[in-house]
Amino acid sequence: MKKELSRVCIYPKDIQRITGRSERYCRKLVSRIKKINNKEAHQFISIQEFCAYTGLKVDEVKGLIVG
């Protein structure tokens, strides 16, 4: 039995697929979320942080991202 891995972090390309916005907009959005959560540039944002900022449901977002 193979265990399915689920991702914890979200990338600008994932946000682009979900929202249909440009990659540049999505990179800026990630930067805004990092700033609000007091994260440094090298740190990732989680799916939960993205959902808290955008108001989307975690289950829906997890279903839309690949990997």
Secondary structure by P-SEA (a helix, b strand, c coil): cbbbbbbccccaaaaaaaccccaaaaaaaaaaaaaaacccccccccaaaaaaaacccaaaaaacccc
